[in-house]
Amino acid sequence: MTASDAGFDPGTPPAEALADDHLFAAWAATVAGDLLLQVRGSGLEGKALKDAGDLASHELLMKIFAEHQPDDAVLSEEEHRGTSGAHDRHTARRVWIIDPVDGTREYSEPPRDDWAVHVALWQDGELVAGAVAQPGLGVTFHTGQPPVVPARTAPRPRIAVSRTRPPAFVEALSEEIGADLVPMGSAGAKVISVARDVTDAYVHAGGQYEWDSAAPVAVARAAGLFTSRIDGSPLVYNQAEVLLPDLVVCRPELAEPILDFVRRHGVD
C-alpha cells in the first residue's frame, strides 16, 4: 500500500519547517506517523499490516525528501540497507537517515504505542537534527524543541530492554546497580522512554543499524542524556558499514556505573 493508495495527502510543510532542519525532520516524521495510523486502521493485520505500513511510510518519506530536500542524500532501512534516493550518501554533505517504521512488530499489534518513525539529518560528520514520532502517543520528540528530562521519580534505576531479545548481560548489570528491567518495543521508543522518565537507561548489544538509533540519539543528545557505544566510544553515523550493533543511552549519572560494568565483565 502506498500513500496514494491510502488516499493520504501530507500537505505542504509549514514555511518554518522549510527553513529549519529540526522542524522539517519533525514535520516529516509526524506526517509519516499520521499515514501509519491510517494504514493501521484499514483492517489489515499481522504481516500484511507490517508490510503495508513499511512500504507506505517509506514511499511517503522518499517523496517528501525528493520534493523538499532534493539536493540531499537519503539512507532508509527499506532500501536494502544501502544508499537510497538520487544521491550517493558516501559523497553527500547532508544525509537523511530514516526508519519508516521502527518496531514493526509493535505497530502490527494494536493498540501498542511502542513503535516510532525516525528522521535524522547527518551533516559534515555529525548528527545535526532528528525527530522521533510516536504516533500511538500523539507526540513527536525532536531536536528543535528537545524534551525536558524530568527528575527521576523511581526509587530504583530502570533499564529499557528489548521485548524479544534482551542482551544476556543486562540482567547481571541490573543486579549489580540495583535496577529494574522494563521490556518494550522499538529502539526509538526505548531511547525516548529515558527522556520521558519512563526508564533511566537503554542498554543494547547484539545488532542494530544506523537507522535504528540515529534520530533517537540526536534527540537524546539534545535533551542532555548520555549516549555512546557499549564500550564508551562515540556513536558515529553515515559509515560505509551501516551496522551499529550496540549503544547506551542514559541519564548522565548512570553512564559510569554502566560502562564500568561492561569494562569489567564484557557483554558475553
Wavefront OBJ file of the C-alpha trace (Angstrom):
o trace
v 0.000 0.000 0.000
v 1.299 3.467 -0.884
v 0.251 6.856 0.443
v -1.705 7.340 -2.786
v -3.465 4.005 -2.317
v -4.489 5.163 1.145
v -5.743 8.475 -0.225
v -3.281 10.256 2.048
v -2.112 13.806 1.388
v 0.697 15.045 3.664
v 0.073 18.630 2.651
v 2.786 21.267 2.327
v 5.417 21.721 5.028
v 4.965 24.916 7.025
v 7.275 27.727 5.923
v 9.194 27.494 9.187
v 9.864 23.794 8.566
v 11.290 24.513 5.129
v 13.698 26.972 6.747
v 14.730 24.831 9.731
v 16.113 21.272 9.590
v 14.874 20.447 13.095
v 11.316 21.405 12.251
v 11.467 19.725 8.859
v 12.537 16.453 10.488
v 9.671 16.785 12.959
v 7.129 17.535 10.226
v 8.272 14.624 8.032
v 8.207 12.136 10.920
v 4.803 13.390 12.058
v 3.067 13.104 8.683
v 4.559 9.639 8.133
v 3.166 8.685 11.524
v -0.250 10.023 10.552
v -0.172 7.837 7.447
v 0.834 4.803 9.500
v -2.138 5.328 11.808
v -4.398 5.471 8.762
v -2.931 2.223 7.388
v -3.257 0.646 10.838
v -6.950 1.433 10.774
v -7.504 -0.113 7.347
v -8.353 -3.590 8.621
v -5.028 -5.222 7.733
v -3.435 -7.487 10.330
v -0.143 -9.213 11.082
v 2.479 -9.387 8.325
v 0.182 -7.696 5.827
v -0.066 -4.691 8.139
v 3.707 -4.644 8.742
v 4.465 -4.733 5.032
v 1.834 -2.169 4.100
v 2.961 0.252 6.797
v 6.641 -0.085 5.904
v 6.010 0.491 2.218
v 3.589 3.383 2.635
v 5.753 5.267 5.126
v 8.954 4.684 3.154
v 7.468 5.838 -0.132
v 5.933 8.903 1.502
v 9.214 9.915 3.146
v 11.206 9.366 -0.050
v 8.705 11.527 -1.934
v 8.942 14.228 0.737
v 12.739 14.359 0.565
v 12.798 14.278 -3.235
v 10.378 17.195 -3.359
v 11.570 19.360 -0.488
v 15.241 18.375 0.050
v 16.276 17.408 -3.487
v 19.997 18.067 -3.007
v 20.327 15.739 -0.001
v 21.007 12.001 0.114
v 18.763 9.572 1.999
v 19.620 6.369 3.832
v 16.485 4.345 4.601
v 16.044 0.914 6.138
v 13.697 -0.005 3.329
v 16.317 0.479 0.597
v 18.147 -2.782 1.227
v 20.392 -1.274 3.895
v 22.319 0.757 1.361
v 22.270 4.059 -0.464
v 18.821 5.422 -1.207
v 17.427 8.188 -3.344
v 19.095 10.131 -6.132
v 22.386 10.964 -4.392
v 25.313 8.904 -3.134
v 25.382 9.181 0.627
v 29.124 8.380 0.653
v 29.924 11.685 -1.049
v 26.977 13.836 0.053
v 27.449 16.588 2.606
v 23.946 16.040 4.009
v 22.276 12.670 4.502
v 18.836 11.991 5.969
v 18.839 8.709 7.913
v 15.310 7.351 8.248
v 13.419 4.383 9.604
v 9.877 4.483 8.211
v 8.571 2.164 10.954
v 10.774 1.339 13.913
v 9.135 -1.539 15.751
v 7.034 -3.209 13.055
v 6.040 -5.991 15.447
v 4.544 -3.492 17.874
v 2.992 -1.497 15.021
v 1.172 -4.633 13.890
v -0.246 -5.256 17.383
v -2.843 -2.517 18.024
v -3.223 -0.759 20.374
v 0.501 -0.923 21.263
v 2.159 2.501 21.182
v 5.847 1.488 21.487
v 6.718 1.993 17.815
v 8.033 5.052 16.033
v 9.104 6.891 12.898
v 12.729 8.072 12.801
v 14.051 11.006 10.775
v 17.602 12.251 11.376
v 19.962 14.546 9.484
v 23.691 13.853 9.287
v 25.790 16.747 8.056
v 29.555 17.093 7.774
v 30.225 14.139 10.041
v 27.680 14.782 12.783
v 24.013 14.265 13.597
v 22.611 17.791 13.492
v 18.845 17.250 13.671
v 16.434 14.476 14.484
v 12.840 13.601 15.223
v 11.131 10.558 16.687
v 7.385 10.435 16.110
v 5.420 8.146 18.395
v 2.022 8.263 16.716
v 0.466 5.974 19.306
v 1.212 8.650 21.904
v 0.327 11.518 19.579
v 3.736 13.138 20.162
v 6.825 13.865 18.064
v 10.040 14.423 20.002
v 12.608 16.500 18.116
v 15.804 18.469 18.395
v 14.170 21.802 17.621
v 12.436 21.672 20.984
v 14.275 18.963 22.932
v 12.330 17.174 25.629
v 12.993 18.382 29.153
v 14.017 15.307 31.120
v 12.098 15.230 34.410
v 13.761 14.459 37.727
v 13.860 10.725 38.297
v 10.726 9.538 40.056
v 11.509 5.845 40.565
v 13.383 4.658 43.681
v 15.500 2.253 41.594
v 17.054 2.782 38.159
v 15.025 1.355 35.264
v 16.677 -0.112 32.172
v 14.718 -0.399 28.922
v 15.346 -3.699 27.131
v 14.001 -5.499 24.097
v 10.736 -7.373 24.499
v 12.036 -10.277 22.428
v 15.848 -10.338 22.634
v 17.252 -8.571 25.705
v 21.064 -8.829 25.917
v 22.076 -11.608 28.297
v 24.436 -9.387 30.280
v 21.800 -6.790 31.128
v 20.264 -8.965 33.840
v 23.640 -9.145 35.606
v 24.091 -5.396 35.099
v 20.692 -4.711 36.647
v 21.563 -6.832 39.670
v 24.856 -5.012 40.202
v 23.430 -1.477 40.019
v 20.093 -2.349 41.647
v 17.981 -1.694 38.578
v 14.671 -2.977 37.253
v 14.275 -4.144 33.643
v 11.470 -2.630 31.553
v 10.712 -4.548 28.311
v 9.336 -2.511 25.424
v 9.310 -2.369 21.651
v 11.178 -0.177 19.205
v 14.635 1.284 19.774
v 13.171 4.748 19.336
v 10.544 4.129 21.988
v 13.211 2.808 24.363
v 15.511 5.809 23.896
v 12.659 8.270 24.260
v 11.459 6.432 27.375
v 14.622 7.695 29.087
v 13.771 11.288 28.181
v 10.205 10.747 29.425
v 11.223 9.322 32.851
v 9.610 6.023 31.930
v 13.076 4.477 32.221
v 16.529 5.781 33.152
v 18.741 3.903 30.683
v 18.635 1.908 27.479
v 21.438 -0.600 27.037
v 21.636 -2.671 23.864
v 24.115 -5.071 22.298
v 23.603 -7.667 19.630
v 22.574 -5.995 16.424
v 21.150 -2.711 15.161
v 21.712 -0.459 12.179
v 22.247 3.269 11.869
v 18.579 3.982 11.165
v 17.577 2.257 14.414
v 19.341 4.832 16.556
v 20.275 7.965 14.575
v 17.129 10.006 15.227
v 16.631 8.827 18.834
v 20.282 9.532 19.645
v 20.035 13.020 18.135
v 17.020 13.756 20.332
v 18.643 12.200 23.415
v 21.783 14.274 22.983
v 19.751 17.451 22.573
v 17.927 16.582 25.807
v 21.230 16.283 27.685
v 21.300 12.499 28.006
v 24.493 10.452 27.727
v 24.977 8.453 24.513
v 27.787 6.134 23.427
v 28.709 2.702 22.150
v 28.681 -0.014 24.807
v 32.479 0.406 25.216
v 32.147 4.157 25.751
v 33.304 5.138 22.248
v 31.271 7.640 20.221
v 28.293 6.666 18.078
v 29.277 7.550 14.506
v 26.859 7.684 11.563
v 26.804 7.551 7.767
v 29.574 4.974 7.695
v 30.270 2.626 4.785
v 29.156 -0.237 7.053
v 25.747 0.697 8.422
v 25.765 -1.945 11.175
v 25.849 -0.159 14.536
v 25.151 -3.035 16.878
v 25.240 -1.552 20.359
v 24.599 1.594 22.332
v 23.996 3.114 25.739
v 21.576 5.980 26.310
v 21.077 7.017 29.915
v 20.859 9.720 32.492
v 24.398 11.118 32.857
v 24.831 9.844 36.404
v 24.305 6.241 35.290
v 26.878 6.298 32.487
v 29.917 5.421 34.548
v 28.328 2.540 36.505
v 27.054 1.009 33.244
v 30.301 1.443 31.309
v 32.370 0.247 34.269
v 30.318 -2.949 34.421
v 30.926 -3.556 30.719
v 34.656 -2.903 31.088
v 34.897 -5.449 33.894
v 32.527 -8.120 32.617
v 32.093 -7.620 28.875
v 28.814 -8.359 27.131
v 29.026 -12.124 26.622
l 1 2 3 4 5 6 7 8 9 10 11 12 13 14 15 16 17 18 19 20 21 22 23 24 25 26 27 28 29 30 31 32 33 34 35 36 37 38 39 40 41 42 43 44 45 46 47 48 49 50 51 52 53 54 55 56 57 58 59 60 61 62 63 64 65 66 67 68 69 70 71 72 73 74 75 76 77 78 79 80 81 82 83 84 85 86 87 88 89 90 91 92 93 94 95 96 97 98 99 100 101 102 103 104 105 106 107 108 109 110 111 112 113 114 115 116 117 118 119 120 121 122 123 124 125 126 127 128 129 130 131 132 133 134 135 136 137 138 139 140 141 142 143 144 145 146 147 148 149 150 151 152 153 154 155 156 157 158 159 160 161 162 163 164 165 166 167 168 169 170 171 172 173 174 175 176 177 178 179 180 181 182 183 184 185 186 187 188 189 190 191 192 193 194 195 196 197 198 199 200 201 202 203 204 205 206 207 208 209 210 211 212 213 214 215 216 217 218 219 220 221 222 223 224 225 226 227 228 229 230 231 232 233 234 235 236 237 238 239 240 241 242 243 244 245 246 247 248 249 250 251 252 253 254 255 256 257 258 259 260 261 262 263 264 265 266 267 268
